[in-house]
Amino acid sequence: MRALRRAVLTATLITVGIGIVSTPAHAGTGRGTAGQTLTATPTSGVARAGATVTVTGSGYDVTKGIYVAFCVDNGVGVAPSPCGGGVDTTGSTGASHWISSDPPSYGEGLAVPYGPGGSFRVTLTVNPRIGDVDCTVRRCVVASRADHTRTADRSQDVRVPVTFAAAAAPAPTRTQAAAAPATTGAGGAARNTPPAAAPTGAAGTPTGGAPAPAATAVAPAGTGGPVGPADAGDQAQVTRVSAASDTGRWWLVALVVPLLGMALLAGLRRRRRRRTAS
């Protein structure tokens, strides 16, 4: 049991240690020719509205000042340029920082000195545009480069590429349905007439095969034309009266027929009795 507990404890410590020293998600790391290490977080899926990137470095030559900035990458051997914030010796824009442990006299109090082992930690404000350059099209990087006292020195160039999030899809546009053409009725009043439904079979013939009879409007008594919208109520009333008359006839038949049947049976019974008596 003790051996098992020790094994579990050892595995747990190793897992925690790996989680602590591992590179954070979305972080990028670049290495220079002199062994410098430059790490930026985040470097992928950066918001197009702008974001703050944390930059750490180690292994830099403390006798050489550097700029840390977000710049356009021009390839190996060429200084990353232009950079966001330009040559910002004060770091007031947040787009670049001046790191130096031995700056010129005017830089004392402006440049940030290196930490132990040529290390530093700063934050940068990153946007998808550097001047007229679109960093969603051109390759842009978080970079370190020699400061303005050694502009030709390429030994401090270290690059970490940065990519931005994809552009949001445009919202779908809605188009209004075309209005039905207006037709002019009696008296010049315009009315919207819905389009006629297309037949399911051949032209003018329903699916059953026999041509459908043309629908005709029934004129109420006393008029000579088809029924219009104003006559719809009168037509409905006439239809109800007609239906009620038919119903009354059926009830009359239902009452008379049984009575006739009963009278016929009574007559037959009387005849049989007379025959039996005679």
Phi, psi and omega in degrees: 000320180296320180297320180294318179296319179297319181296318179295317180297318179297315180297321179296316180297320179296317180297315179297318180297318179297320180296328182285316186271350182289156180290134181299158179298143179067015177269152177231148182228137175235153181232138182268172182292337180262013178092007178292151176235129180235125182235135179232142180218125355273168178230358179226146181065029181292139183299138180290340178283354182111154181204163176260127181248130177270129184236128176235149179220156177206157177081014180277154178284113186289349178274356181238126177282152181224160166253140173244120186204173174260116191227165172279131182276124179252012177097169182294137178087354179239137183297136174298122184189148357286166182238150177295129181090350179063212178272083184265092183287342182266339183072017185287334181280341183079358181268347178204160180221146178255118180249121179197135176264353180218064182282166172301167185302322181288347181267356180293126183091348177258313180283145178269125181288155176293154170268188180302139177069027179067039183257163175197164176212122181219170174237145180238144171268119187246132177230156184287357177235136172240100186064238179267003184268130177266111183283357171277348178249313178271155177282120177240152189219151162281124189225153166246142180208157180301145182286185187292351178277347180218060186298333182270355183278116181259006183287343181260005180286118174224136185236143172229111182296147178234133176238150183254161180295153178295150179293145179293141179293140179295146180293138180295141179265143180255133178253137180281140179293143180295136180289148179293142181298141181273137176246150183264124179263197181296140179083005178084003181285134182276135177229142176275121181255120179294148179295145180290142180289140180286140178292151182278334180257218178291167183301122177079004183235126178287174184299330184293346176106319182277139180296141181282137178293143181291135180283131179237146179278136180267124181276138176291161182301138177092000177236157183250358184245178178291163183284126175263178180301327183288340182264003186298321181294320178297318180296320179296322180294318178299320180296320180294322178296318180297320180293322180294322179297317178299320180296321178296323178296317180297321178294323178297316178298318182296331179275321185287318184302313178298322179296318177297320179296317180296319178297320179297318179295321179296320179295320179295321180294321178297316179300317180296322180294319180297317179298320181293320181294325180281000000 
